[in-house]
Amino acid sequence: MLRLEQIRDLATQTPSKIVLLVIDGLGGLPNPDTGKTELETAHTPNLDQVASLGICGMVDPVSRGITPGSAPGHLALFGYNPIEFTVGRGILEVLGIDFDIKRGDVAARGNFCTIDNNGLVVDRRAGRISTEKNTELCSELSGITLDGAKLFVVPVKEHRLAVIFRGYELVADVSDSDPQKEGLGPQTIIPHSPQAQKVADLANEFATRAKAVLANHHPANMVLLRGFSQHPDLPTMEYVFKLNAAAIAAYPMYRGLAKLVGMRVLDTGPGISDEFDTLTQHYSDHDFFFMHIKKTDSTGEDGNFSAKVQVLEEIDEQLPRILKLEPDVLVISGDHSTPALLKSHSWHPVPVTIYSKWCRHDQVREFSESACSFGALGRFPSAEVMPLAMANALKLAKFGA
Amino acid sequence: MLRLEQIRDLATQTPSKIVLLVIDGLGGLPNPDTGKTELETAHTPNLDQVASLGICGMVDPVSRGITPGSAPGHLALFGYNPIEFTVGRGILEVLGIDFDIKRGDVAARGNFCTIDNNGLVVDRRAGRISTEKNTELCSELSGITLDGAKLFVVPVKEHRLAVIFRGYELVADVSDSDPQKEGLGPQTIIPHSPQAQKVADLANEFATRAKAVLANHHPANMVLLRGFSQHPDLPTMEYVFKLNAAAIAAYPMYRGLAKLVGMRVLDTGPGISDEFDTLTQHYSDHDFFFMHIKKTDSTGEDGNFSAKVQVLEEIDEQLPRILKLEPDVLVISGDHSTPALLKSHSWHPVPVTIYSKWCRHDQVREFSESACSFGALGRFPSAEVMPLAMANALKLAKFGA
C-alpha cells in the first residue's frame, strides 16, 4: 500500500462525487436455525442490485483475526492504516460526547470516586452518582484555572467525566492517577518522557485542586484520571485526497472520528431516513460523503438478530435515495462485524461493494458475506478502500511514469 | 499485521483449547496422469469434513514464490513473521539432534576433514567416516576445556558434527573456518563485530586444540566449522499468546523448533498413531497443541507420490481422534509444500482450514489445493494463522476502542 504522502501526490480534485456508506457492525454469523447471517436473512433488493452492478470483496479492517474498535475500523475506511494511526482512550471519550477537540489538546477519561479520611479510594465509581449530579460537579470543577493551559471538565454519564487540557506543546505521555482498585490512594501522575512533564504537572495540579473543590461532595469527593492521550493530528482528507469531505452521522463518536480527519460534520436527525435527507440536502456542497448507520452495530451488540435484520432492511429501503443522486462512486461496507451471536465486535471480515461506471463488475449478485467472498476484489485491508474509491472516481493520477 | 507486542496486549488466557495439526510438506503438484495432487488423490473423508465445517484458504509461509525451509515454515505457523525472526544454520543443526540448546548459546555446524602435512584440506568430508567413529572422536573432543565458555561437541551423522559454546555475552557474528573447497587450509575465524571477538577467540582456540587431539586420527584429522549462530531468543508463546503450549513431534528438528518458542515437548512414539495417543493422554494439561506429522514431507522429498498419498490417508484415519476431543479451534495446514514431482520443498501455497464454532464457514467441501483456493480466508501469510486461531478461541481482545 502507498503511504498517504504518495496518495496525496496522485490525488486530483475533480467534480466527481463519492458516497461512502458505513453500516456499523455490518458483518454477522449464521443463525444456527437457518445457516444465514443477518445480511443474508434480510430482504435487501437494493443492496443486491448495487452488488450486482458493482465489484465486491471482503475487507479486514486491521488484519486477519483482529477485532477492531470503532476508531481503527473507521480510520481504515477513511484510508488511514489503523496500525500506524491510533486514537487514544481519552480522545475517544471526548469524541463520544461531541466535545470539539482541537489539534494539540490532551484528553483523559475520568471517574468521580469516593475517598476516605486517609485519602484512600473506597469506591472507584462514587456510588454511580446521577448524570445530573455529575454535570453539576463538572461545572464546579470547570472553575479551576491552571497556569499554562485551558481546562475543560465535561460530564459523560453517571460517574464518568472527561478532562481536556488545551495549551502549547502539551505531550500526553503520562501515567494514570486511577489506581484501578480500591484501598489505594489516587496516584501521582508521572511523565513517561521529559516532554510530558508539563502535562503531568497540569494534571497533578488539577487533581489537587479538584480534591479541594469536591471536599464536601461525598460520595463524589475526588476524581481519578486515566488514558491521557493527544489529538492524533492526522493529515486531513482534504490534504491527502484533496476532497471536500462531509460526514453524516447520528452518533457523536462517529462525528468525532470524521472531524479527526478534517471532515465537515453536517447536522442530521436521529433516524436513518434523516441521514438520507441530509445527504440529499447537501449533495451539491461536497465531493465526498461519509454516511454512518449505527443501529446495525447496537442491535448486534444486543444479540438481537432479527432487529439487526430489520435495520438492514430499513437501510435497503432508503438506498434508492442515494442511487437517485447518481454518485460517481458508491461504496458500501462496514467498520467491522458485530454478529448478533457474539453480541460484540468480531474479527470476521466485512462485505464491501464499490459501484462506479468504471468498476469492472464481477459475478456477485448479492450483498452478503458468502457472495462477497467470491468477489473480484478478493479479501483485502479496509485501508485500501479509499484508493479504490478515488480511482473509480477518476481522481488518482498514474503512479510513476 | 500487528507486532507480537501488540498481539500480547490483546491476548487473554481462557480455558478454550487450540489444536494446530501441521502436515509437513502438505501441498503438492498434480500427477500428470490424473491431474490430481497427492492431497486430491488421497481418500480423506475426515479432512474433507473439517474443511466443510471450517473456513479455508491458502497460506504462503514466507511470501509468494519463496520456498521455505523447515524453520521459517514453522515459525510462521507459530505466529512469528519468518522474515523478521530467523534461525541460524548452527542452531538448526543442533535442534535436529535433540540437543537442549539454551538462550545465549552459540552453535556451529562442523565437518571432520582430512588435512595434509602442509595443513591444507584434501578431503572436506574425511572420507565420510562412520557415525560410530564420529561419535568416538566427538567424545575425545569433548575433553577440551576452554576459558570462558562451556563446550559441547556432538556427533550428527557420518562426518558431520555440531559444536556448542555456552557462556556469558557470547555473540555469534563470526566467519567460518570451513574454506568450502579443498586445497586451502582451515581459515582463522574472524569476528564481524567487536562484540563477537570472544566467540572468535573461543572457536579459534577450539580449532587449534582439536587439531592436536585429532593428529593421529587420519583421515579425520581436523574439523571445519561454519554457520555460527545464536539461539534466536524468540519471545515465547506463553509471553505473546498467553498459551500453555505443548508440542507433539516424532522428529527432533520439530521438537527443537517448538522449544525455541517455549513449548513444552511431550514424549511420543515414532508412528503417526503414537502422536494421536500422546494428544489424547495430555489433552487436559495444555490449551495449545502443535502436532507435527513428518512423513508427508519425507515421501514428497523421495518423489514417492503414492507413499505421500498413503500417509495422508493414514492421517485422515486418525483425525476423528482429535475431533472426539472437541477442541474449540482446530487448525490443519502445512509448513510448506513438498510436491513429489519436485522431490523438494517448494514455493506453492499450502491449504489451511480453521474450524471453530465461530469460524463463519465457507463453501469449501474438500481439503485440497484446488478447493481451498476458493476458501473465504483467501490467500494470506501463514503468520496470520495464529491470530485467527486465537480469535476463533475467543482469546483476543478488541484492538483500539
Chai-1 contact restraints between the chains, C-beta under 6 A:
chainA,res_idxA,chainB,res_idxB,connection_type,confidence,min_distance_angstrom,max_distance_angstrom,comment,restraint_id
A,L29,B,R360,contact,1.0,0.0,6.0,A-B,restraint_1
A,V62,B,F399,contact,1.0,0.0,6.0,A-B,restraint_2
A,S63,B,M1,contact,1.0,0.0,6.0,A-B,restraint_3
A,R64,B,F380,contact,1.0,0.0,6.0,A-B,restraint_4
A,R64,B,E384,contact,1.0,0.0,6.0,A-B,restraint_5
A,R64,B,L388,contact,1.0,0.0,6.0,A-B,restraint_6
A,G65,B,P387,contact,1.0,0.0,6.0,A-B,restraint_7
A,G65,B,L388,contact,1.0,0.0,6.0,A-B,restraint_8
A,G65,B,A391,contact,1.0,0.0,6.0,A-B,restraint_9
A,I66,B,F399,contact,1.0,0.0,6.0,A-B,restraint_10
A,T67,B,K398,contact,1.0,0.0,6.0,A-B,restraint_11
A,P68,B,F399,contact,1.0,0.0,6.0,A-B,restraint_12
A,G69,B,K398,contact,1.0,0.0,6.0,A-B,restraint_13
A,G69,B,G400,contact,1.0,0.0,6.0,A-B,restraint_14
A,G69,B,A401,contact,1.0,0.0,6.0,A-B,restraint_15
A,A71,B,G400,contact,1.0,0.0,6.0,A-B,restraint_16
A,P72,B,F399,contact,1.0,0.0,6.0,A-B,restraint_17
A,P72,B,G400,contact,1.0,0.0,6.0,A-B,restraint_18
A,R89,B,A401,contact,1.0,0.0,6.0,A-B,restraint_19
A,L92,B,A401,contact,1.0,0.0,6.0,A-B,restraint_20
A,H345,B,K398,contact,1.0,0.0,6.0,A-B,restraint_21
A,W347,B,A391,contact,1.0,0.0,6.0,A-B,restraint_22
A,H348,B,R360,contact,1.0,0.0,6.0,A-B,restraint_23
A,S373,B,A376,contact,1.0,0.0,6.0,A-B,restraint_24
A,G378,B,G378,contact,1.0,0.0,6.0,A-B,restraint_25
A,R379,B,G378,contact,1.0,0.0,6.0,A-B,restraint_26
